[in-house]
Amino acid sequence: MSELSKQIGERLRSLRLTAGLTQEHLAERADLHTTYIGQLERGEKNATVETICKLAKALKVAPSQIFAHLPLPDSPPSPAEEIFQLVQECPPREQKALLAILRQLIEYRQL
């Protein structure tokens, strides 16, 4: 399993969880097999362009979002990318709370 496949799989999982979907629901929406969704999320399989488009449509995101914020090879993620990845791993309720905290921090900084 390649590191890129693993990173894309983690991103798919994050987007799926953010959308509040199970693997079964995502598979149904994308007209794919549930087992295949699991293999993609674990980085065991490589998705075709067609599959990426099906998944993006099912997740209601642009296909580019699946590749967004992936670190460049051999370079550490920027602080913004790292924050994004951490927030993406949180459930939607926690994401809203983190957004409120971030907004308050920015507002306080501007005083």
MOPAC internal coordinates of N, CA, C and O (Angstrom, degrees):
PM7 1SCF
backbone

  N    0.0000 0     0.00 0     0.00 0    0    0    0
  C    1.4464 1     0.00 0     0.00 0    1    0    0
  C    1.5256 1   108.44 1     0.00 0    2    1    0
  O    1.2310 1   121.24 1   -51.15 1    3    2    1
  N    1.3396 1   115.23 1   128.85 1    3    2    1
  C    1.4562 1   119.44 1  -178.30 1    5    3    2
  C    1.5260 1   110.38 1   -81.87 1    6    5    3
  O    1.2310 1   121.42 1   -22.43 1    7    6    5
  N    1.3032 1   114.89 1   157.57 1    7    6    5
  C    1.4664 1   120.27 1   178.96 1    9    7    6
  C    1.5278 1   110.34 1   -64.12 1   10    9    7
  O    1.2310 1   120.44 1   142.60 1   11   10    9
  N    1.3331 1   116.76 1   -37.40 1   11   10    9
  C    1.4619 1   119.94 1   179.02 1   13   11   10
  C    1.5230 1   111.15 1   -64.37 1   14   13   11
  O    1.2310 1   120.18 1   135.90 1   15   14   13
  N    1.3360 1   117.26 1   -44.10 1   15   14   13
  C    1.4683 1   120.54 1   178.23 1   17   15   14
  C    1.5212 1   110.54 1   -60.61 1   18   17   15
  O    1.2310 1   121.08 1   141.01 1   19   18   17
  N    1.3170 1   115.54 1   -38.99 1   19   18   17
  C    1.4603 1   120.88 1   179.10 1   21   19   18
  C    1.5364 1   110.49 1   -65.07 1   22   21   19
  O    1.2310 1   120.18 1   136.64 1   23   22   21
  N    1.3312 1   117.27 1   -43.36 1   23   22   21
  C    1.4648 1   121.66 1  -179.87 1   25   23   22
  C    1.5328 1   111.32 1   -66.29 1   26   25   23
  O    1.2310 1   120.49 1   138.95 1   27   26   25
  N    1.3223 1   116.67 1   -41.05 1   27   26   25
  C    1.4601 1   120.17 1   177.90 1   29   27   26
  C    1.5217 1   109.76 1   -65.88 1   30   29   27
  O    1.2310 1   120.46 1   139.71 1   31   30   29
  N    1.3283 1   116.73 1   -40.29 1   31   30   29
  C    1.4585 1   120.79 1   177.11 1   33   31   30
  C    1.5156 1   112.08 1   -60.72 1   34   33   31
  O    1.2310 1   120.65 1   137.27 1   35   34   33
  N    1.3316 1   116.36 1   -42.73 1   35   34   33
  C    1.4653 1   120.35 1   177.94 1   37   35   34
  C    1.5283 1   110.49 1   -63.86 1   38   37   35
  O    1.2310 1   120.90 1   141.71 1   39   38   37
  N    1.3162 1   115.89 1   -38.29 1   39   38   37
  C    1.4678 1   120.32 1   178.86 1   41   39   38
  C    1.5317 1   110.62 1   -65.95 1   42   41   39
  O    1.2310 1   120.54 1   136.78 1   43   42   41
  N    1.3338 1   116.58 1   -43.22 1   43   42   41
  C    1.4654 1   120.34 1   177.37 1   45   43   42
  C    1.5242 1   110.70 1   -59.34 1   46   45   43
  O    1.2310 1   121.06 1   134.77 1   47   46   45
  N    1.3234 1   115.57 1   -45.23 1   47   46   45
  C    1.4632 1   120.05 1   179.54 1   49   47   46
  C    1.5260 1   110.46 1   -60.82 1   50   49   47
  O    1.2310 1   120.70 1   135.72 1   51   50   49
  N    1.3167 1   116.27 1   -44.28 1   51   50   49
  C    1.4582 1   120.95 1   179.99 1   53   51   50
  C    1.5284 1   111.08 1   -61.66 1   54   53   51
  O    1.2310 1   120.39 1   135.01 1   55   54   53
  N    1.3236 1   116.86 1   -44.99 1   55   54   53
  C    1.4627 1   120.42 1   178.89 1   57   55   54
  C    1.5255 1   111.09 1   -64.78 1   58   57   55
  O    1.2310 1   120.58 1   140.87 1   59   58   57
  N    1.3290 1   116.49 1   -39.13 1   59   58   57
  C    1.4655 1   120.79 1   178.98 1   61   59   58
  C    1.5215 1   110.49 1   -63.11 1   62   61   59
  O    1.2310 1   120.54 1   133.72 1   63   62   61
  N    1.3311 1   116.58 1   -46.28 1   63   62   61
  C    1.4644 1   120.35 1  -179.48 1   65   63   62
  C    1.5281 1   110.95 1   -65.69 1   66   65   63
  O    1.2310 1   120.66 1   140.52 1   67   66   65
  N    1.3209 1   116.35 1   -39.48 1   67   66   65
  C    1.4617 1   120.30 1   177.81 1   69   67   66
  C    1.5275 1   110.71 1   -61.63 1   70   69   67
  O    1.2310 1   121.01 1   144.07 1   71   70   69
  N    1.3341 1   115.68 1   -35.93 1   71   70   69
  C    1.4668 1   120.49 1   178.05 1   73   71   70
  C    1.5268 1   111.90 1   -77.26 1   74   73   71
  O    1.2310 1   120.30 1   173.55 1   75   74   73
  N    1.3304 1   117.04 1    -6.45 1   75   74   73
  C    1.4623 1   121.06 1   179.40 1   77   75   74
  C    1.5176 1   113.33 1    72.83 1   78   77   75
  O    1.2310 1   120.63 1  -149.81 1   79   78   77
  N    1.3294 1   116.41 1    30.19 1   79   78   77
  C    1.4645 1   120.91 1  -177.72 1   81   79   78
  C    1.5185 1   111.86 1  -107.17 1   82   81   79
  O    1.2310 1   120.83 1   -32.15 1   83   82   81
  N    1.3080 1   116.01 1   147.85 1   83   82   81
  C    1.4585 1   121.64 1   169.19 1   85   83   82
  C    1.5272 1   106.99 1   -85.01 1   86   85   83
  O    1.2310 1   120.78 1   -12.55 1   87   86   85
  N    1.3224 1   116.11 1   167.45 1   87   86   85
  C    1.4635 1   119.38 1   175.24 1   89   87   86
  C    1.5244 1   110.14 1   -60.19 1   90   89   87
  O    1.2310 1   120.63 1   142.77 1   91   90   89
  N    1.3229 1   116.40 1   -37.23 1   91   90   89
  C    1.4625 1   120.75 1  -179.60 1   93   91   90
  C    1.5306 1   111.19 1   -63.89 1   94   93   91
  O    1.2310 1   120.59 1   134.97 1   95   94   93
  N    1.3371 1   116.48 1   -45.03 1   95   94   93
  C    1.4657 1   119.59 1   179.77 1   97   95   94
  C    1.5280 1   111.40 1   -65.29 1   98   97   95
  O    1.2310 1   120.45 1   138.49 1   99   98   97
  N    1.3339 1   116.74 1   -41.51 1   99   98   97
  C    1.4612 1   119.85 1   178.15 1  101   99   98
  C    1.5250 1   110.30 1   -62.86 1  102  101   99
  O    1.2310 1   120.45 1   135.59 1  103  102  101
  N    1.3229 1   116.74 1   -44.41 1  103  102  101
  C    1.4634 1   120.63 1   179.48 1  105  103  102
  C    1.5254 1   110.63 1   -59.29 1  106  105  103
  O    1.2310 1   120.84 1   137.16 1  107  106  105
  N    1.3071 1   116.00 1   -42.84 1  107  106  105
  C    1.4685 1   120.52 1   179.73 1  109  107  106
  C    1.5233 1   110.99 1   -63.60 1  110  109  107
  O    1.2310 1   120.69 1   133.49 1  111  110  109
  N    1.3297 1   116.29 1   -46.51 1  111  110  109
  C    1.4667 1   120.40 1  -179.53 1  113  111  110
  C    1.5305 1   112.40 1   -63.58 1  114  113  111
  O    1.2310 1   120.98 1   144.04 1  115  114  113
  N    1.3392 1   115.74 1   -35.96 1  115  114  113
  C    1.4627 1   120.39 1  -176.05 1  117  115  114
  C    1.5290 1   112.49 1   -92.00 1  118  117  115
  O    1.2310 1   120.25 1   178.12 1  119  118  117
  N    1.3269 1   117.13 1    -1.88 1  119  118  117
  C    1.4604 1   122.55 1  -177.34 1  121  119  118
  C    1.5384 1   110.61 1    58.39 1  122  121  119
  O    1.2310 1   121.58 1  -132.82 1  123  122  121
  N    1.3275 1   114.59 1    47.18 1  123  122  121
  C    1.4619 1   122.39 1   177.91 1  125  123  122
  C    1.5225 1   108.27 1  -127.58 1  126  125  123
  O    1.2310 1   120.64 1   -13.13 1  127  126  125
  N    1.3188 1   116.39 1   166.87 1  127  126  125
  C    1.4639 1   120.57 1   179.32 1  129  127  126
  C    1.5261 1   109.68 1   -83.70 1  130  129  127
  O    1.2310 1   120.90 1   -37.89 1  131  130  129
  N    1.3164 1   115.88 1   142.11 1  131  130  129
  C    1.4692 1   121.54 1  -179.95 1  133  131  130
  C    1.5295 1   111.47 1   -57.13 1  134  133  131
  O    1.2310 1   120.37 1   139.31 1  135  134  133
  N    1.3115 1   116.89 1   -40.69 1  135  134  133
  C    1.4758 1   121.23 1   179.45 1  137  135  134
  C    1.5243 1   110.51 1   -59.64 1  138  137  135
  O    1.2310 1   120.92 1   140.17 1  139  138  137
  N    1.3245 1   115.85 1   -39.83 1  139  138  137
  C    1.4645 1   120.98 1  -179.73 1  141  139  138
  C    1.5272 1   110.75 1   -65.59 1  142  141  139
  O    1.2310 1   120.36 1   139.95 1  143  142  141
  N    1.3294 1   116.92 1   -40.05 1  143  142  141
  C    1.4728 1   120.84 1   177.28 1  145  143  142
  C    1.5293 1   109.14 1   -58.91 1  146  145  143
  O    1.2310 1   120.28 1   133.76 1  147  146  145
  N    1.3252 1   117.07 1   -46.24 1  147  146  145
  C    1.4611 1   120.95 1   178.29 1  149  147  146
  C    1.5152 1   112.20 1   -60.79 1  150  149  147
  O    1.2310 1   120.46 1   138.60 1  151  150  149
  N    1.3222 1   116.72 1   -41.40 1  151  150  149
  C    1.4687 1   120.45 1   179.23 1  153  151  150
  C    1.5268 1   111.18 1   -65.14 1  154  153  151
  O    1.2310 1   120.53 1   140.96 1  155  154  153
  N    1.3276 1   116.58 1   -39.04 1  155  154  153
  C    1.4660 1   119.93 1   177.28 1  157  155  154
  C    1.5279 1   110.49 1   -64.77 1  158  157  155
  O    1.2310 1   120.68 1   134.63 1  159  158  157
  N    1.3218 1   116.30 1   -45.37 1  159  158  157
  C    1.4741 1   119.96 1  -178.16 1  161  159  158
  C    1.5208 1   112.00 1   -64.20 1  162  161  159
  O    1.2310 1   120.20 1   148.87 1  163  162  161
  N    1.3204 1   117.23 1   -31.13 1  163  162  161
  C    1.4730 1   120.53 1   178.06 1  165  163  162
  C    1.5282 1   112.52 1   -85.36 1  166  165  163
  O    1.2310 1   120.49 1   177.12 1  167  166  165
  N    1.3339 1   116.66 1    -2.88 1  167  166  165
  C    1.4598 1   120.61 1  -179.87 1  169  167  166
  C    1.5116 1   113.46 1    76.93 1  170  169  167
  O    1.2310 1   120.18 1  -163.01 1  171  170  169
  N    1.3222 1   117.26 1    16.99 1  171  170  169
  C    1.4638 1   121.37 1  -178.30 1  173  171  170
  C    1.5197 1   112.18 1   -82.91 1  174  173  171
  O    1.2310 1   120.20 1   158.21 1  175  174  173
  N    1.3192 1   117.23 1   -21.79 1  175  174  173
  C    1.4659 1   122.48 1  -179.63 1  177  175  174
  C    1.5206 1   109.29 1  -127.36 1  178  177  175
  O    1.2310 1   121.28 1   -27.09 1  179  178  177
  N    1.3257 1   115.16 1   152.91 1  179  178  177
  C    1.4564 1   121.83 1   174.22 1  181  179  178
  C    1.5164 1   108.69 1  -100.81 1  182  181  179
  O    1.2310 1   120.32 1   -47.75 1  183  182  181
  N    1.3032 1   117.00 1   132.25 1  183  182  181
  C    1.4629 1   121.63 1   179.68 1  185  183  182
  C    1.5221 1   110.14 1   -85.62 1  186  185  183
  O    1.2310 1   121.03 1   -36.02 1  187  186  185
  N    1.3209 1   115.64 1   143.98 1  187  186  185
  C    1.4541 1   120.72 1   173.04 1  189  187  186
  C    1.5202 1   108.93 1   -79.52 1  190  189  187
  O    1.2310 1   120.65 1   -10.84 1  191  190  189
  N    1.3242 1   116.36 1   169.16 1  191  190  189
  C    1.4640 1   120.72 1   176.52 1  193  191  190
  C    1.5265 1   109.25 1   -60.89 1  194  193  191
  O    1.2310 1   120.34 1   139.47 1  195  194  193
  N    1.3121 1   116.95 1   -40.53 1  195  194  193
  C    1.4613 1   121.02 1   178.97 1  197  195  194
  C    1.5344 1   110.69 1   -60.68 1  198  197  195
  O    1.2310 1   120.44 1   136.47 1  199  198  197
  N    1.3270 1   116.77 1   -43.53 1  199  198  197
  C    1.4642 1   121.11 1   179.46 1  201  199  198
  C    1.5238 1   110.82 1   -65.34 1  202  201  199
  O    1.2310 1   120.06 1   138.06 1  203  202  201
  N    1.3243 1   117.48 1   -41.94 1  203  202  201
  C    1.4694 1   121.13 1   178.00 1  205  203  202
  C    1.5302 1   109.54 1   -58.99 1  206  205  203
  O    1.2310 1   120.39 1   137.56 1  207  206  205
  N    1.3265 1   116.87 1   -42.44 1  207  206  205
  C    1.4672 1   120.41 1   179.32 1  209  207  206
  C    1.5274 1   111.53 1   -65.60 1  210  209  207
  O    1.2310 1   120.21 1   139.46 1  211  210  209
  N    1.3218 1   117.21 1   -40.54 1  211  210  209
  C    1.4674 1   120.84 1   177.12 1  213  211  210
  C    1.5296 1   110.56 1   -62.23 1  214  213  211
  O    1.2310 1   120.92 1   135.52 1  215  214  213
  N    1.3355 1   115.85 1   -44.48 1  215  214  213
  C    1.4635 1   120.37 1  -179.69 1  217  215  214
  C    1.5268 1   111.12 1   -65.12 1  218  217  215
  O    1.2310 1   120.58 1   137.11 1  219  218  217
  N    1.3250 1   116.50 1   -42.89 1  219  218  217
  C    1.4667 1   120.49 1   179.67 1  221  219  218
  C    1.5281 1   110.46 1   -60.81 1  222  221  219
  O    1.2310 1   120.60 1   135.81 1  223  222  221
  N    1.3189 1   116.45 1   -44.19 1  223  222  221
  C    1.4631 1   120.25 1   179.03 1  225  223  222
  C    1.5254 1   110.67 1   -62.89 1  226  225  223
  O    1.2310 1   120.63 1   137.31 1  227  226  225
  N    1.3238 1   116.40 1   -42.69 1  227  226  225
  C    1.4698 1   120.89 1   179.65 1  229  227  226
  C    1.5230 1   111.37 1   -65.50 1  230  229  227
  O    1.2310 1   120.44 1   146.51 1  231  230  229
  N    1.3256 1   116.76 1   -33.49 1  231  230  229
  C    1.4653 1   122.13 1  -179.92 1  233  231  230
  C    1.5318 1   112.34 1   -86.61 1  234  233  231
  O    1.2310 1   120.95 1   172.49 1  235  234  233
  N    1.3365 1   115.79 1    -7.51 1  235  234  233
  C    1.4665 1   122.87 1  -179.07 1  237  235  234
  C    1.5323 1   111.49 1    60.95 1  238  237  235
  O    1.2310 1   121.65 1  -134.93 1  239  238  237
  N    1.3366 1   114.44 1    45.07 1  239  238  237
  C    1.4640 1   121.79 1   175.62 1  241  239  238
  C    1.5239 1   107.99 1  -132.77 1  242  241  239
  O    1.2310 1   120.45 1   -16.44 1  243  242  241
  N    1.3073 1   116.75 1   163.56 1  243  242  241
  C    1.4605 1   120.88 1   173.85 1  245  243  242
  C    1.5341 1   108.55 1   -72.51 1  246  245  243
  O    1.2310 1   119.72 1   -33.67 1  247  246  245
  N    1.3209 1   118.14 1   146.33 1  247  246  245
  C    1.4713 1   119.32 1   177.93 1  249  247  246
  C    1.5257 1   112.66 1   -53.64 1  250  249  247
  O    1.2310 1   120.28 1   146.92 1  251  250  249
  N    1.3148 1   117.07 1   -33.08 1  251  250  249
  C    1.4668 1   120.06 1   179.68 1  253  251  250
  C    1.5244 1   112.31 1   -62.49 1  254  253  251
  O    1.2310 1   120.16 1   153.70 1  255  254  253
  N    1.3451 1   117.31 1   -26.30 1  255  254  253
  C    1.4650 1   120.81 1   179.38 1  257  255  254
  C    1.5328 1   111.69 1   -63.47 1  258  257  255
  O    1.2310 1   120.52 1   152.70 1  259  258  257
  N    1.3042 1   116.62 1   -27.30 1  259  258  257
  C    1.4662 1   119.79 1   179.49 1  261  259  258
  C    1.5249 1   110.21 1   -67.45 1  262  261  259
  O    1.2310 1   120.90 1   150.26 1  263  262  261
  N    1.3396 1   115.89 1   -29.74 1  263  262  261
  C    1.4645 1   120.42 1  -179.34 1  265  263  262
  C    1.5248 1   112.63 1   -99.47 1  266  265  263
  O    1.2310 1   120.40 1   172.41 1  267  266  265
  N    1.3183 1   116.84 1    -7.59 1  267  266  265
  C    1.4637 1   120.81 1  -176.91 1  269  267  266
  C    1.5216 1   110.85 1   -62.89 1  270  269  267
  O    1.2310 1   121.70 1   -37.44 1  271  270  269
  N    1.2864 1   114.34 1   142.56 1  271  270  269
  C    1.4677 1   123.20 1   174.18 1  273  271  270
  C    1.5254 1   113.80 1    66.58 1  274  273  271
  O    1.2310 1   120.09 1  -162.62 1  275  274  273
  N    1.3331 1   117.43 1    17.38 1  275  274  273
  C    1.4588 1   118.40 1   172.57 1  277  275  274
  C    1.5280 1   106.98 1   -76.80 1  278  277  275
  O    1.2310 1   120.02 1   -46.01 1  279  278  277
  N    1.3116 1   117.57 1   133.99 1  279  278  277
  C    1.4698 1   118.77 1  -179.15 1  281  279  278
  C    1.5252 1   110.78 1   -67.25 1  282  281  279
  O    1.2310 1   121.14 1   -31.99 1  283  282  281
  N    1.3120 1   115.43 1   148.01 1  283  282  281
  C    1.4529 1   119.90 1   174.50 1  285  283  282
  C    1.5277 1   108.13 1   -69.53 1  286  285  283
  O    1.2310 1   120.28 1   -31.36 1  287  286  285
  N    1.3181 1   117.08 1   148.64 1  287  286  285
  C    1.4680 1   118.80 1   179.29 1  289  287  286
  C    1.5275 1   111.11 1   -55.49 1  290  289  287
  O    1.2310 1   121.39 1   -43.22 1  291  290  289
  N    1.3138 1   114.95 1   136.78 1  291  290  289
  C    1.4672 1   123.04 1   175.91 1  293  291  290
  C    1.5206 1   114.60 1    59.73 1  294  293  291
  O    1.2310 1   119.98 1  -154.61 1  295  294  293
  N    1.3278 1   117.65 1    25.39 1  295  294  293
  C    1.4513 1   118.85 1   174.34 1  297  295  294
  C    1.5201 1   108.43 1  -133.20 1  298  297  295
  O    1.2310 1   120.67 1   -41.50 1  299  298  297
  N    1.3119 1   116.33 1   138.50 1  299  298  297
  C    1.4671 1   118.67 1   179.33 1  301  299  298
  C    1.5235 1   110.08 1   -68.86 1  302  301  299
  O    1.2310 1   120.08 1   -29.61 1  303  302  301
  N    1.3188 1   117.46 1   150.39 1  303  302  301
  C    1.4634 1   119.38 1   178.65 1  305  303  302
  C    1.5223 1   110.92 1   -67.61 1  306  305  303
  O    1.2310 1   121.13 1   -30.55 1  307  306  305
  N    1.3183 1   115.45 1   149.45 1  307  306  305
  C    1.4578 1   119.79 1   175.53 1  309  307  306
  C    1.5240 1   108.01 1   -69.57 1  310  309  307
  O    1.2310 1   119.91 1   -18.20 1  311  310  309
  N    1.3254 1   117.78 1   161.80 1  311  310  309
  C    1.4685 1   119.02 1   177.18 1  313  311  310
  C    1.5312 1   112.30 1   -56.53 1  314  313  311
  O    1.2310 1   120.07 1   140.53 1  315  314  313
  N    1.3341 1   117.47 1   -39.47 1  315  314  313
  C    1.4682 1   120.19 1   179.20 1  317  315  314
  C    1.5271 1   110.84 1   -63.99 1  318  317  315
  O    1.2310 1   120.27 1   138.97 1  319  318  317
  N    1.3303 1   117.08 1   -41.03 1  319  318  317
  C    1.4663 1   120.60 1   178.14 1  321  319  318
  C    1.5248 1   111.19 1   -65.15 1  322  321  319
  O    1.2310 1   120.88 1   139.53 1  323  322  321
  N    1.3012 1   115.93 1   -40.47 1  323  322  321
  C    1.4634 1   120.24 1   179.66 1  325  323  322
  C    1.5361 1   110.83 1   -65.78 1  326  325  323
  O    1.2310 1   120.54 1   137.62 1  327  326  325
  N    1.3325 1   116.58 1   -42.38 1  327  326  325
  C    1.4665 1   120.81 1   177.00 1  329  327  326
  C    1.5197 1   109.38 1   -61.54 1  330  329  327
  O    1.2310 1   120.61 1   134.58 1  331  330  329
  N    1.3386 1   116.45 1   -45.42 1  331  330  329
  C    1.4536 1   120.76 1  -179.53 1  333  331  330
  C    1.5299 1   110.72 1   -59.06 1  334  333  331
  O    1.2310 1   120.13 1   133.54 1  335  334  333
  N    1.3082 1   117.35 1   -46.46 1  335  334  333
  C    1.4640 1   121.04 1  -179.66 1  337  335  334
  C    1.5319 1   111.01 1   -61.47 1  338  337  335
  O    1.2310 1   120.21 1   136.26 1  339  338  337
  N    1.3169 1   117.21 1   -43.74 1  339  338  337
  C    1.4614 1   120.46 1  -179.99 1  341  339  338
  C    1.5268 1   111.30 1   -63.12 1  342  341  339
  O    1.2310 1   120.90 1   136.80 1  343  342  341
  N    1.3263 1   115.89 1   -43.20 1  343  342  341
  C    1.4586 1   119.70 1  -179.16 1  345  343  342
  C    1.5248 1   110.71 1   -67.85 1  346  345  343
  O    1.2310 1   120.10 1   141.29 1  347  346  345
  N    1.3239 1   117.41 1   -38.71 1  347  346  345
  C    1.4648 1   121.37 1  -179.93 1  349  347  346
  C    1.5238 1   112.10 1   -61.52 1  350  349  347
  O    1.2310 1   120.12 1   153.97 1  351  350  349
  N    1.3063 1   117.38 1   -26.03 1  351  350  349
  C    1.4606 1   121.57 1  -179.25 1  353  351  350
  C    1.5270 1   112.65 1   -80.53 1  354  353  351
  O    1.2310 1   120.71 1   170.34 1  355  354  353
  N    1.3296 1   116.25 1    -9.66 1  355  354  353
  C    1.4626 1   120.73 1  -179.60 1  357  355  354
  C    1.5262 1   110.21 1   -89.78 1  358  357  355
  O    1.2310 1   120.89 1   -28.66 1  359  358  357
  N    1.3410 1   115.91 1   151.34 1  359  358  357
  C    1.4647 1   118.53 1   174.85 1  361  359  358
  C    1.5292 1   110.62 1   -66.59 1  362  361  359
  O    1.2310 1   120.00 1   -21.10 1  363  362  361
  N    1.3361 1   117.61 1   158.90 1  363  362  361
  C    1.4712 1   121.32 1  -175.90 1  365  363  362
  C    1.5317 1   114.49 1   -52.19 1  366  365  363
  O    1.2310 1   119.94 1   140.57 1  367  366  365
  N    1.3249 1   117.72 1   -39.43 1  367  366  365
  C    1.4752 1   120.13 1  -179.40 1  369  367  366
  C    1.5304 1   110.70 1   -61.81 1  370  369  367
  O    1.2310 1   120.37 1   136.98 1  371  370  369
  N    1.3260 1   116.89 1   -43.02 1  371  370  369
  C    1.4639 1   120.29 1   178.95 1  373  371  370
  C    1.5281 1   110.87 1   -69.89 1  374  373  371
  O    1.2310 1   119.94 1   145.90 1  375  374  373
  N    1.3326 1   117.73 1   -34.10 1  375  374  373
  C    1.4595 1   120.85 1   177.42 1  377  375  374
  C    1.5201 1   110.33 1   -60.85 1  378  377  375
  O    1.2310 1   120.52 1   138.52 1  379  378  377
  N    1.3390 1   116.61 1   -41.48 1  379  378  377
  C    1.4691 1   120.41 1   179.17 1  381  379  378
  C    1.5265 1   110.73 1   -64.55 1  382  381  379
  O    1.2310 1   120.48 1   140.06 1  383  382  381
  N    1.3164 1   116.69 1   -39.94 1  383  382  381
  C    1.4619 1   120.52 1   178.79 1  385  383  382
  C    1.5336 1   110.66 1   -65.64 1  386  385  383
  O    1.2310 1   120.61 1   137.41 1  387  386  385
  N    1.3213 1   116.44 1   -42.59 1  387  386  385
  C    1.4663 1   120.15 1   178.62 1  389  387  386
  C    1.5256 1   111.11 1   -64.31 1  390  389  387
  O    1.2310 1   120.35 1   141.34 1  391  390  389
  N    1.3262 1   116.93 1   -38.66 1  391  390  389
  C    1.4529 1   120.66 1   177.34 1  393  391  390
  C    1.5244 1   111.00 1   -62.29 1  394  393  391
  O    1.2310 1   120.44 1   138.04 1  395  394  393
  N    1.3208 1   116.77 1   -41.96 1  395  394  393
  C    1.4700 1   120.77 1   178.45 1  397  395  394
  C    1.5281 1   110.46 1   -62.71 1  398  397  395
  O    1.2310 1   120.37 1   138.20 1  399  398  397
  N    1.3136 1   116.90 1   -41.80 1  399  398  397
  C    1.4716 1   121.05 1   178.78 1  401  399  398
  C    1.5224 1   110.49 1   -64.25 1  402  401  399
  O    1.2310 1   120.48 1   135.69 1  403  402  401
  N    1.3293 1   116.68 1   -44.31 1  403  402  401
  C    1.4637 1   120.72 1  -179.98 1  405  403  402
  C    1.5244 1   111.04 1   -62.63 1  406  405  403
  O    1.2310 1   120.72 1   137.98 1  407  406  405
  N    1.3101 1   116.22 1   -42.02 1  407  406  405
  C    1.4699 1   119.61 1   177.68 1  409  407  406
  C    1.5215 1   111.41 1   -61.80 1  410  409  407
  O    1.2310 1   120.37 1   139.80 1  411  410  409
  N    1.3346 1   116.90 1   -40.20 1  411  410  409
  C    1.4588 1   119.99 1   178.28 1  413  411  410
  C    1.5148 1   111.35 1   -65.69 1  414  413  411
  O    1.2310 1   120.21 1   139.60 1  415  414  413
  N    1.3223 1   117.21 1   -40.40 1  415  414  413
  C    1.4687 1   120.76 1   177.50 1  417  415  414
  C    1.5269 1   111.32 1   -61.39 1  418  417  415
  O    1.2310 1   120.52 1   135.95 1  419  418  417
  N    1.3038 1   116.60 1   -44.05 1  419  418  417
  C    1.4655 1   120.77 1  -179.76 1  421  419  418
  C    1.5183 1   110.33 1   -66.87 1  422  421  419
  O    1.2310 1   120.33 1   138.96 1  423  422  421
  N    1.3343 1   116.97 1   -41.04 1  423  422  421
  C    1.4606 1   120.49 1   178.04 1  425  423  422
  C    1.5405 1   110.27 1   -63.11 1  426  425  423
  O    1.2310 1   120.39 1   137.69 1  427  426  425
  N    1.3334 1   116.87 1   -42.31 1  427  426  425
  C    1.4639 1   121.18 1   179.78 1  429  427  426
  C    1.5280 1   110.43 1   -63.98 1  430  429  427
  O    1.2310 1   120.55 1   140.89 1  431  430  429
  N    1.3143 1   116.55 1   -39.11 1  431  430  429
  C    1.4702 1   121.40 1  -179.40 1  433  431  430
  C    1.5257 1   110.69 1   -63.46 1  434  433  431
  O    1.2310 1   120.63 1   147.40 1  435  434  433
  N    1.3353 1   116.39 1   -32.60 1  435  434  433
  C    1.4541 1   120.96 1  -177.08 1  437  435  434
  C    1.5225 1   113.67 1   -80.22 1  438  437  435
  O    1.2310 1   120.13 1   172.36 1  439  438  437
  N    1.3232 1   117.35 1    -7.64 1  439  438  437
  C    1.4670 1   119.64 1  -179.92 1  441  439  438
  C    1.5061 1   111.85 1   -71.63 1  442  441  439
  O    1.2310 1   120.10 1   180.00 1  443  442  441

